[in-house]
């Protein structure tokens, strides 16, 4: 069976012309949708693909009715071919998986898209390497400014406030204050802790895996 898929972006537009063209081309049922082409989660398109069986064909008037990007198009075509069905675009003669020529063109298109993704990954990796070489730190920015970090550690060292209280004043967790203190090379003691106050290796890996920090992050010391 031949199914049609007609889409417009806004309610003010009409799918009538698309439906007429699809019916004239032999579509027995047309799925109609009002949705932006940039939106990948389209209910009627999902229904159209779910209705496909081996030997069926999904047809559109133009490729941009089905997808707005190469990646979206290839993902949709993969779902269609996964049902052993075909695809055809009335306005794009080369986009017809029911013919050998159309299948070849779409295979080439898929190869070009994969090549583009590899280039993007390579450029991204090179950019990160250059940024690191310049001394730029990668990842999320710190939740506290250097001044706030020093202030928080000073308050903790004074011993008049709990980690939870200090953290709340900066809108961060007690675990953040614990990791901050350890990263500065000093692990303050907490009542009930198995480790005494003292220096620690402040490297990122050791701070993250330090047993005391892990216990504090799990809240094993109550409010602190």
C-alpha positions in Angstrom: 0.0 0.0 0.0 1.1 3.6 -0.7 0.8 6.0 2.3 1.2 9.7 2.0 2.5 12.2 4.6 1.5 15.9 4.3 2.8 18.6 6.6 2.5 22.3 7.1 4.2 24.5 9.7 1.3 26.6 11.0 -2.5 26.4 11.3 -2.9 29.2 8.8 -1.5 26.9 6.0 -3.4 24.2 4.3 -2.3 20.6 3.4 -5.0 20.4 0.7 -2.6 20.8 -2.2 -0.2 18.2 -0.8 -3.1 15.8 -0.2 -4.4 16.2 -3.7 -1.0 15.6 -5.2 -0.4 12.5 -3.0 -3.8 11.0 -3.8 -3.2 11.6 -7.6 0.1 9.7 -7.2 -1.7 6.7 -5.8 -1.7 7.3 -2.0 -4.5 5.3 -0.4 -4.2 7.0 3.0 -2.6 10.4 3.8 -1.4 11.3 7.3 -1.8 15.1 7.8 0.2 17.1 10.3 0.6 20.7 11.5 4.1 21.0 13.0 7.5 22.6 12.4 9.9 20.7 10.2 12.6 21.4 12.8 10.6 19.3 15.3 11.6 15.7 15.2 8.9 14.4 17.5 5.9 14.5 15.1 3.0 12.3 16.1 1.5 11.8 12.6 4.8 11.0 11.1 5.4 8.3 13.8 1.9 6.9 13.0 2.7 6.8 9.3 6.0 4.9 9.8 4.3 2.5 12.3 1.7 1.7 9.7 4.3 0.5 7.2 4.7 -3.1 6.3 7.0 -4.9 3.9 6.4 -3.6 0.4 4.6 -0.5 1.4 5.7 3.0 0.3 5.6 6.3 2.2 5.3 9.2 -0.1 5.7 13.0 0.3 5.4 15.9 -2.1 8.9 17.3 -1.3 11.7 16.2 1.0 11.4 19.3 3.2 7.9 18.0 4.2 9.6 15.0 5.8 12.8 16.5 7.3 14.7 19.8 7.5 18.2 18.3 8.0 20.3 15.6 6.5 20.6 13.8 9.8 16.8 13.9 10.4 16.2 12.7 6.9 18.6 9.7 7.2 17.1 8.7 10.6 13.6 8.8 9.2 14.7 6.8 6.1 16.4 4.2 8.3 13.1 3.8 10.2 11.2 3.3 6.9 13.7 0.8 5.5 13.7 -1.0 8.8 10.1 -1.9 8.1 11.2 -3.2 4.7 9.1 -0.4 3.1 10.1 2.2 0.4 10.1 6.0 0.3 9.4 8.4 -2.5 9.4 12.1 -2.9 7.3 13.5 -5.8 9.3 16.6 -6.1 12.8 15.0 -5.9 13.1 12.2 -8.5 16.4 11.0 -7.0 14.8 10.4 -3.6 13.1 7.1 -4.4 14.2 4.0 -2.6 12.0 1.9 -4.8 14.5 2.3 -7.6 18.2 1.3 -7.7 19.2 4.8 -8.7 17.4 6.3 -5.8 18.9 3.8 -3.3 22.4 4.6 -4.6 21.8 8.4 -4.2 20.6 8.0 -0.7 23.5 5.7 0.2 25.9 8.4 -1.1 24.0 11.0 0.9 24.4 8.9 4.0 28.2 8.5 3.4 28.6 12.3 3.0 26.7 12.9 6.3 29.0 10.4 8.1 32.0 12.1 6.6 30.7 15.5 7.8 30.2 14.1 11.4 33.8 12.8 11.4 35.1 16.2 10.4 33.1 17.9 13.1 34.4 15.5 15.7 38.0 16.0 14.5 37.7 19.8 14.5 36.1 19.7 18.0 38.9 17.6 19.3 41.6 19.8 17.8 39.9 22.9 19.3 39.8 21.4 22.7 43.5 20.4 22.5 44.4 24.0 21.5 42.3 25.4 24.4 44.0 23.1 26.9 47.4 24.1 25.6 46.5 27.7 26.2 45.7 26.8 29.8 42.0 27.1 29.4 40.0 24.9 31.8 37.4 22.6 30.2 34.1 21.5 31.7 31.6 23.4 33.8 32.7 26.6 35.4 33.2 26.6 39.2 30.0 27.3 41.2 32.0 29.7 43.4 34.3 32.5 42.5 37.9 32.4 43.8 36.9 35.0 46.4 33.9 32.9 47.5 36.1 29.8 47.7 38.6 31.4 50.0 35.8 32.9 52.1 34.0 29.6 52.4 37.2 27.8 53.5 38.0 30.5 56.0 34.5 30.2 57.5 34.8 26.4 57.7 38.2 26.7 59.4 36.7 28.9 62.1 34.5 26.0 63.1 31.4 28.1 64.0 29.3 26.9 61.1 28.4 23.5 59.6 29.2 22.7 56.0 25.5 22.6 55.2 25.1 26.2 56.6 28.0 27.5 54.6 26.8 25.8 51.5 23.3 27.2 51.8 24.7 30.7 52.0 26.3 30.2 48.6 23.4 28.1 47.2 25.6 25.0 46.9 25.6 21.7 48.7 27.7 20.7 51.8 29.5 18.2 49.5 30.7 21.1 47.3 32.2 22.8 50.3 33.9 19.5 51.4 35.4 19.0 47.9 36.5 22.7 47.9 38.4 22.3 51.1 40.1 19.1 49.9 41.0 20.7 46.6 42.8 23.4 48.5 44.9 20.7 50.1 43.2 20.5 53.5 40.4 18.2 54.8 38.6 19.6 57.8 37.4 17.2 60.5 33.7 16.6 61.2 32.2 15.1 64.3 31.7 11.3 63.7 34.3 11.3 60.9 36.7 8.4 60.7 39.5 10.7 59.5 41.1 13.5 61.5 41.6 17.0 60.3 44.7 17.3 58.1 46.2 17.8 54.7 45.3 15.7 51.7 46.5 15.3 48.1 44.5 17.9 46.3 44.6 16.4 42.9 41.2 16.1 41.2 41.2 12.2 41.2 42.3 11.9 44.8 39.8 14.5 46.0 36.9 12.8 44.1 37.8 9.3 45.4 38.8 10.3 48.9 36.7 8.1 51.3 36.0 11.0 53.6 34.7 13.1 50.7 32.6 10.2 49.3 31.0 9.8 52.8 30.2 13.5 53.1 28.7 13.6 49.7 26.4 10.7 50.7 25.3 12.7 53.8 26.6 10.1 56.3 27.3 12.8 58.8 23.8 14.3 59.1 23.3 18.0 58.4 27.0 18.4 57.6 
